[in-house]
Amino acid sequence: MNVIGEDLMPVIPPVYWLDVCNAFDAIDAFLRAPKSNSEDLANIIKVVEHHHILALPEFPSTISKFGDLKGGEKAGHLFIKLAEQLSIVQEDVLRKYPYYGEILGNLAFDLSAEEKGVKKFNLWRAIQLFQEAGKHFPAESLGRARCLRGEGMARRKLADTGVNVKSNLSQAIIAFTEVCKILPPNTHEFAVCLENHAFARVVLAQIGFDPRMNSEQAIQLCTQARDILQTGTNEYVISFALEANALKVLAGLGIDREANLEKAAALLTKGKLP
């Protein structure tokens, strides 16, 4: 799967990461953690498991820059040393830790949900981290499925910001398709994945990218998801709205216009929450 157009990736300065994921709390926690001997490694890992931003590969540079911002020679030396310590922890401890992929995935979820900072920066980096985290899980594992699902959702959000809409939605579809190959069928998680897949196809159809094919596939996915979802749940209702939007696209193309508009209206009525 492609990384999001690296030629279009912004250059994000190290100090940017101070604004997200409670970075100052993370720096303070790492500063206070004992690091004098091997027995302290378990405590350091616990700190990272609580403050996922410490696993960000560029965060040691962030800490160094934070020292510059603090001003003063003493502060500068303190944070340069702290940055060096974190770099060693990342290289010699975290990357050998059995749950490193899980930590990276959790960081990616944090960034994907982060409201502070620049949303597209957070999502860009989250997508990269989901892809890196996925490499640390067996191909057919639920851990990898979780990373793929996270990537798909992050790409949906990035498309919502107007960044590489067609490419990100197409890549989201690939991610959701892979997730469905891993998840047990006829489960709630499987159905939600089908629905996320349908959402991406509906948006692609609405912006004019292969509208008939994407609309027809979205309708099939919604029907399949609804057969699994519990009646009356939010996800169940959303499937009606998605299918109705796909039918409207088909009507707009002149395909069974009146019939599809009637079906769309009926679905929207049927899908209303009581």
Wavefront OBJ file of the C-alpha trace (Angstrom):
o trace
v 0.000 0.000 0.000
v 1.318 3.429 -0.870
v 2.429 6.007 1.629
v 0.501 9.247 1.024
v 2.321 10.986 -1.819
v 5.620 11.629 -0.112
v 6.364 14.340 -2.643
v 3.356 16.175 -1.197
v 4.224 15.546 2.448
v 4.826 18.766 4.375
v 8.063 19.338 6.238
v 6.910 19.316 9.849
v 9.365 21.060 12.221
v 10.281 19.119 15.373
v 8.790 21.791 17.657
v 5.361 21.120 16.117
v 4.982 17.943 18.187
v 5.039 19.978 21.393
v 1.485 21.061 20.558
v -0.098 17.607 20.388
v -0.707 14.467 22.433
v 0.055 16.139 25.781
v 3.714 16.384 24.816
v 4.743 18.488 27.820
v 3.305 15.905 30.225
v 5.200 13.211 28.314
v 8.485 15.104 28.557
v 7.959 15.680 32.285
v 7.152 12.003 32.870
v 10.233 10.856 30.950
v 12.396 13.404 32.781
v 11.244 12.050 36.148
v 11.586 8.359 35.247
v 14.686 6.632 36.712
v 17.155 5.669 33.986
v 20.294 4.701 35.832
v 20.284 0.926 35.358
v 18.668 -1.961 33.517
v 16.095 -2.466 36.279
v 14.584 0.895 35.344
v 13.776 -0.224 31.802
v 10.394 -1.686 32.769
v 9.386 1.643 34.320
v 10.521 3.545 31.235
v 8.437 1.258 29.016
v 5.438 1.909 31.256
v 5.973 5.651 30.817
v 6.055 5.232 27.029
v 2.973 3.010 27.103
v 1.165 5.833 28.890
v 2.669 8.672 26.828
v 2.738 7.264 23.308
v 4.236 10.444 21.806
v 7.576 9.372 23.330
v 7.679 6.589 20.703
v 7.582 9.117 17.843
v 10.970 8.694 16.104
v 11.479 12.461 15.748
v 10.513 13.253 19.341
v 14.116 13.319 20.614
v 14.662 16.261 18.231
v 11.499 17.811 19.650
v 12.937 17.576 23.153
v 16.205 19.187 22.009
v 14.293 22.066 20.458
v 12.253 22.379 23.635
v 15.532 22.934 25.497
v 16.379 25.749 23.076
v 12.996 27.334 23.727
v 13.473 27.120 27.491
v 16.615 29.229 27.166
v 19.726 29.174 29.280
v 22.788 26.962 29.040
v 21.771 24.710 31.935
v 18.320 23.998 30.505
v 19.799 23.452 27.069
v 22.236 20.826 28.328
v 19.515 19.124 30.402
v 17.183 18.645 27.469
v 19.933 17.698 25.034
v 20.876 14.902 27.469
v 17.204 13.935 27.834
v 16.838 13.807 24.042
v 19.895 11.546 23.808
v 18.434 9.258 26.474
v 15.124 8.991 24.640
v 16.911 8.255 21.371
v 18.758 5.380 23.062
v 15.527 4.092 24.613
v 13.803 4.162 21.228
v 16.648 2.395 19.460
v 17.809 -0.117 22.061
v 14.645 -0.783 24.062
v 11.420 0.064 22.271
v 12.305 -1.385 18.872
v 13.187 -4.683 20.537
v 10.074 -4.644 22.724
v 7.523 -7.342 21.727
v 4.662 -4.816 21.850
v 6.412 -2.055 19.906
v 3.886 -2.352 17.067
v 1.047 -1.883 19.526
v 2.680 1.247 20.972
v 3.179 2.720 17.488
v -0.415 1.889 16.601
v -1.672 3.580 19.762
v 0.360 6.683 18.904
v -1.145 6.653 15.416
v -4.658 6.482 16.895
v -3.783 9.367 19.225
v -2.646 11.525 16.314
v -5.621 10.542 14.174
v -7.985 11.722 16.913
v -5.945 14.775 17.949
v -7.845 18.058 17.674
v -4.906 20.303 18.528
v -2.356 21.452 15.997
v -2.841 21.117 12.232
v -5.246 18.293 11.498
v -3.695 17.254 8.195
v -0.217 17.118 9.752
v -1.520 14.794 12.473
v -3.297 12.591 9.931
v -0.353 12.448 7.543
v 1.913 11.249 10.325
v -0.731 8.878 11.708
v -1.005 7.117 8.351
v 2.754 6.571 8.224
v 2.750 5.241 11.774
v -0.163 2.866 11.096
v 1.796 1.456 8.159
v 4.969 1.092 10.220
v 3.065 -0.462 13.136
v 1.408 -2.980 10.824
v 4.815 -4.376 9.867
v 5.286 -5.615 13.429
v 2.281 -7.962 13.309
v 1.720 -11.220 11.434
v -0.042 -10.661 8.118
v -3.343 -12.266 9.138
v -3.416 -11.035 12.723
v -6.011 -8.850 14.411
v -3.194 -6.476 15.327
v -2.467 -5.818 11.665
v -6.203 -5.510 10.969
v -6.394 -2.830 13.659
v -3.577 -0.883 11.982
v -5.197 -1.192 8.545
v -8.541 -0.041 9.920
v -6.845 2.924 11.576
v -5.104 3.818 8.333
v -8.346 3.598 6.390
v -10.133 5.895 8.836
v -7.216 8.351 8.876
v -7.264 8.483 5.073
v -11.017 9.149 5.166
v -10.420 12.043 7.562
v -7.539 13.366 5.453
v -9.752 13.249 2.366
v -12.346 15.239 4.329
v -9.759 18.039 4.656
v -9.467 18.142 0.859
v -6.018 16.537 0.658
v -5.565 14.098 -2.255
v -9.229 13.123 -2.006
v -9.311 10.533 -4.785
v -6.012 8.928 -3.794
v -6.746 8.806 -0.073
v -10.225 7.348 -0.535
v -8.904 4.772 -3.003
v -6.198 3.777 -0.521
v -8.795 3.671 2.272
v -10.801 1.185 0.191
v -7.723 -1.018 -0.167
v -7.168 -0.865 3.599
v -10.781 -1.731 4.455
v -10.756 -4.570 1.917
v -7.667 -6.029 3.582
v -9.254 -5.671 7.032
v -12.303 -7.656 5.906
v -10.030 -10.471 4.739
v -8.701 -10.775 8.289
v -11.723 -10.172 10.526
v -14.142 -13.006 11.280
v -17.186 -12.574 9.015
v -20.644 -11.896 10.407
v -19.221 -9.907 13.334
v -20.052 -6.314 14.230
v -16.482 -5.210 13.448
v -16.669 -6.861 10.037
v -19.966 -5.096 9.250
v -18.608 -1.704 10.327
v -15.610 -2.263 8.061
v -17.978 -2.960 5.145
v -19.794 0.263 5.965
v -16.571 2.291 6.059
v -15.680 0.794 2.689
v -19.123 1.798 1.379
v -18.686 5.344 2.679
v -15.445 5.792 0.733
v -17.062 4.486 -2.455
v -20.077 6.780 -2.062
v -17.842 9.843 -1.732
v -15.800 8.775 -4.769
v -19.041 8.376 -6.720
v -20.264 11.797 -5.577
v -17.094 13.498 -6.829
v -17.451 11.789 -10.197
v -14.846 9.039 -9.981
v -16.309 5.971 -11.687
v -19.699 6.901 -10.182
v -21.734 3.951 -11.435
v -19.318 1.254 -10.332
v -18.650 2.868 -6.950
v -22.359 3.470 -6.299
v -23.344 -0.076 -7.197
v -20.600 -1.563 -5.030
v -21.540 0.746 -2.145
v -25.134 -0.502 -2.332
v -23.960 -4.120 -2.175
v -21.704 -3.347 0.795
v -24.511 -1.585 2.675
v -26.870 -4.499 2.111
v -24.236 -6.946 3.290
v -23.480 -4.857 6.381
v -27.153 -4.523 7.271
v -27.579 -8.288 7.221
v -25.071 -8.420 10.083
v -25.778 -5.253 12.082
v -28.320 -5.154 14.852
v -31.533 -3.398 13.818
v -31.891 0.120 15.183
v -28.212 0.748 15.968
v -26.469 3.855 14.675
v -24.450 1.785 12.236
v -27.614 0.132 10.942
v -29.214 3.547 10.333
v -26.077 4.915 8.667
v -26.170 2.053 6.156
v -29.566 3.272 4.917
v -28.251 6.820 4.453
v -25.169 5.604 2.587
v -27.222 3.407 0.273
v -29.665 6.267 -0.338
v -26.792 8.550 -1.349
v -25.490 5.904 -3.737
v -28.957 5.571 -5.291
v -29.116 9.337 -5.740
v -25.836 9.245 -7.648
v -27.234 6.565 -9.946
v -30.393 8.654 -10.440
v -28.226 11.653 -11.286
v -26.563 9.572 -13.988
v -30.000 8.917 -15.494
v -30.050 5.276 -14.396
v -33.625 4.328 -13.427
v -33.953 7.895 -12.204
v -37.478 7.829 -10.745
v -37.179 4.338 -9.262
v -33.829 5.070 -7.623
v -35.044 8.367 -6.164
v -38.086 6.594 -4.732
v -35.881 3.878 -3.251
v -33.576 6.511 -1.761
v -36.478 8.354 -0.127
v -37.875 5.092 1.245
v -34.494 4.112 2.697
v -34.077 7.465 4.423
v -37.517 7.109 5.987
v -36.922 3.509 6.981
v -33.560 4.333 8.480
v -34.745 7.020 10.880
v -34.051 6.294 14.514
v -37.221 5.911 16.614
l 1 2 3 4 5 6 7 8 9 10 11 12 13 14 15 16 17 18 19 20 21 22 23 24 25 26 27 28 29 30 31 32 33 34 35 36 37 38 39 40 41 42 43 44 45 46 47 48 49 50 51 52 53 54 55 56 57 58 59 60 61 62 63 64 65 66 67 68 69 70 71 72 73 74 75 76 77 78 79 80 81 82 83 84 85 86 87 88 89 90 91 92 93 94 95 96 97 98 99 100 101 102 103 104 105 106 107 108 109 110 111 112 113 114 115 116 117 118 119 120 121 122 123 124 125 126 127 128 129 130 131 132 133 134 135 136 137 138 139 140 141 142 143 144 145 146 147 148 149 150 151 152 153 154 155 156 157 158 159 160 161 162 163 164 165 166 167 168 169 170 171 172 173 174 175 176 177 178 179 180 181 182 183 184 185 186 187 188 189 190 191 192 193 194 195 196 197 198 199 200 201 202 203 204 205 206 207 208 209 210 211 212 213 214 215 216 217 218 219 220 221 222 223 224 225 226 227 228 229 230 231 232 233 234 235 236 237 238 239 240 241 242 243 244 245 246 247 248 249 250 251 252 253 254 255 256 257 258 259 260 261 262 263 264 265 266 267 268 269 270 271 272 273 274
